[in-house]
Amino acid sequence: MEHGNALRAFIGSFTSAGGRGIVTAAVDPATGALTETAATDAVADPSYLAVGKGESGPVLYAVSETEEGAVAAFDVRGGGPPRPLGAPVPVNGSAPTHLSLVPGLLLTANYGSGSVSSLPLGPGGLPGPAVGVLRHQGRGPHPERQREPHAHQVLPDPTGRWVLTVDLGTDSVRVCALDPAGGAAPVLHSETALPPGTGPRHLAFHPAGEHVYVLGELRPALTVCRWDARRGTLEPLGEACVLPDGYDPPSHASALAVSRGGRFLWAANRGHDSKPVGPPRGRRGAPPPGGE
């Protein structure tokens, strides 16, 4: 995020594991190097963050990935640490791991309860009490990680008409419609199954809007899907391993990112501690449309 002529980054962490909470860092535009400038532990375990716009400027939102589950809003104007805008708001779900903004709403994916919560945004961008909760159903074959649903990400599609929810516990991605009247949880529209044991964690859209990439945490697989925004459907086309041949120790993929022009895709691996990079591929090995 820009502040004046300076670039800033906000980094979440687990205070319960010794983290400092939300850390603010200056970004060197030439090298990408980060220099810590401030921190706040005003909210417990702020593991995932997102920046939105309030009436008076940018607002930083953070999940509180605790058993009780909450979100908090922060004023990030000026150069100091993020300043809380009111008390954390319960999400009516446990261990929220991800959040996204859609017009008038804040959505959270709640890993512990396997659900997605909807919170209205009021004046100044402050979240209000949860007004809707979509509960996932199902399980997968992993004896420990897939005994029940574990929603891990909630993300709007580029058109803003649909919301996709990724569930590690059920090996599936759900496509949901937003209530046009607002103020309610997303409504389930369709569900796309992935190979058993994949444990999907995160997804990302290609900038052209016609392909989606789904990253598995339990199995090191990147699934390429065709996205039909008109019908709200996701069609798996194929997959690729994100680890090199011959690597045997445990590794759990985490984050996924596509370059702005759609030419490259990055997937981070914990365990192997790598970041493979390559051109996104479609069914026949050609990059999806969208340019460089």
Secondary structure, DSSP 8 states (H G I E B T S, - for coil): -EETTEEEEEE---GGGT--SEEEEEE-TTT--EEEEEEE-SSS----EEEEEETTEEEEEEEE-SSS-EEEEEE--SSS--EE-SS-EE-SSSSEEEEEEETTEEEEEETTTTEEEEEEB-GGG-B-S--EEEE-----S-TTTTSS--EEEEEE-TTSSEEEEEETTTTEEEEEE--TT-SS--EEEEEEE--TT--EEEEEE-TTSSEEEEEESSS-EEEEEEEETTTTEEEEEEEEESS-TT--S--EEEEEEE-TTSS-EEEEEETTTB--EE----TTSS--SS--
